[in-house]
Amino acid sequence: MTHSHQDHLAIGRNVIRVEAEGLLALEGSLGQSFLDAIDIILACDQHLIVVGIGKSGHIGRKIAASFASMGTPAFFVHPSEAAHGDLGMITAGTIVLGLSNSGESAEVNGVIEYAKSLGNQTLAITAGPQSTLAKCADIALLLPNVPEACPNRLAPTTSTTLTLALGDALGVAVMEARGFTAEDFGRRHPAGKLGFGLKRVTEYLAGQNASVPLIQPDARMADVILAITGGGKGCVGVVQDTQLIGIVTDGDLRRAMGPDIMSQTASMIMTKDPFTLAPEMRIKDAITSFTERKIGNAFVLDGQNIIGLIDLKTLLATGYV
């Protein structure tokens, strides 16, 4: 059987529609068991251990990673490995969350039963209300009875999407209850674009060695050009009594270009009262400010004190912008 491009689009849209309908059903199903699960996680001062096998295992790894990044120590344990010694990772006080759409995964149920034998609290996410997993766990979070998006209604599609969404819902609700801030999140994501964007401007400046190019208002144009070139930032700050009163950028130089340009001074062509950054601003917000104002650089002021200069060209060179 061959399919046209229109057929492919229809199939893809149907998958998304079926899964979206499942998510809406999941939203409407949240109730007391969800609240009880949150209370159990918040009361725990040990790790949350997530177990699952097959596609549920892949989803479980993401759920555990999300909890860990949002302030709840968590890790994933493969139930087959657990039966070969990794059960030792379950210690007093840890919570075990078992994932199984049918609720009849022998490997997952074995881990839950072991945890309960130690007196540990257990949670489950399953679509089987009468399943072994649902009956064994202290709290069972039930997925709604909705079809898989697979045309055979067999391949885990809707069910894995709902499991992931429910894991996210739990994680975010717990994060909010803990008062987990953007700063807390940033400390757990020091690398990559995300971590870079969450840095404070002062943190970024601490890693920069470049001096801040500054001149006086009466500086002649030759000195202005030399200061901009030597600073390598595409601009120079104009200061009077140590206070920033203006900025001269490459753009200002181009706009002032004319027969008499070399007879002018910095104060004659500068942009007065330039936009500045606050030390506590995040890098991502500084970048947004550059984009919205269509500028390429800004000085950082702590009160009236100049503590640094940030330019978009250097930010772009990091590879994170």
Protein Blocks (a to p, Z undefined) as FASTA:
>chain_A
ZZdfklmmmmmmmmmmmmmmmmmmmmmmgcfklmmmmmmmmmpcbdcddddehjllmmmm
mmmmmmmmnopacddddfklmmnopmmmpcghiacddddfklpafklmmmmmmmmmnopa
cddddfblkbmklmmpmbdcdddddddfbfnlmaccklmmmmmmmmmmmmmmmmmmnopa
fklmmmmmmgcjklmmmpcfklmmmmpcbdcddddfklcfklmmmmmmmnonopacddee
hiafbdcdfklmmmmgcfklmmpcfklmmcehiadddfklcfklmmmmmmmnopabdcdd
ehjacfbdcdfklmmmnopZZ
